[in-house]
């Protein structure tokens, strides 16, 4: 017997040019994590996830490749 595991490296909706930072921030905070694959999917994603990581109200930590944990600072 075989088991198949399908993993999605997506925690937020796809980032497009018109994606607003506030919408991405809310989705990632709800998920509690994001992957390096979604953060580097395109230039718009890279820019928004970089902004998220520099946000002083957000705390991030390494959860093991490819995940980064995210929560709001208290």
TORSETOR-266279 format. One line per field, with one value per residue (C-alpha): residue number from 1; x, y, z. Coordinates in steps of 0.05 Angstrom, whole numbers, plus 5000, padded with zeros to 4 digits. Layout:
<recs>
i: c(NUM  ...)
x: c(X  ...)
y: c(Y  ...)
z: c(Z  ...)
</recs>
This chain:
<recs>
i: c(1  2  3  4  5  6  7  8  9  10  11  12  13  14  15  16  17  18  19  20  21  22  23  24  25  26  27  28  29  30  31  32  33  34  35  36  37  38  39  40  41  42  43  44  45  46  47  48  49  50  51  52  53  54  55  56  57  58  59  60  61  62  63  64  65  66  67  68  69  70  71  72  73  74)
x: c(5000  5025  5010  5012  5022  5009  5037  5020  5071  5018  4991  4963  4928  4972  5006  4992  5013  4949  4954  4952  5001  4944  4909  4972  4990  4921  4923  4993  4978  4916  4957  5014  5067  5091  5138  5199  5166  5107  5152  5195  5141  5147  5173  5108  5109  5182  5169  5108  5138  5201  5158  5123  5190  5211  5145  5160  5092  5107  5151  5181  5221  5248  5204  5249  5255  5214  5170  5175  5130  5093  5055  5037  5082  5047)
y: c(5000  5069  5136  5200  5266  5330  5392  5463  5516  5571  5606  5668  5684  5693  5761  5803  5874  5901  5862  5909  5902  5904  5845  5803  5820  5798  5732  5714  5731  5688  5630  5642  5626  5635  5597  5621  5596  5643  5700  5694  5677  5744  5815  5839  5781  5792  5866  5854  5797  5838  5894  5844  5820  5893  5912  5931  5904  5834  5781  5727  5664  5604  5543  5500  5502  5529  5560  5626  5635  5701  5734  5803  5834  5847)
z: c(5000  4982  5014  4973  5008  4971  5002  4982  4995  4992  5054  5021  4955  4894  4894  4833  4815  4846  4911  4970  5027  5078  5045  5041  5113  5138  5099  5122  5195  5191  5163  5212  5161  5089  5044  5007  4943  4948  4972  4910  4859  4823  4834  4865  4915  4932  4945  4989  5029  5039  5066  5111  5140  5153  5185  5258  5280  5253  5284  5239  5254  5216  5217  5175  5100  5065  5119  5158  5218  5225  5282  5305  5358  5423)
</recs>
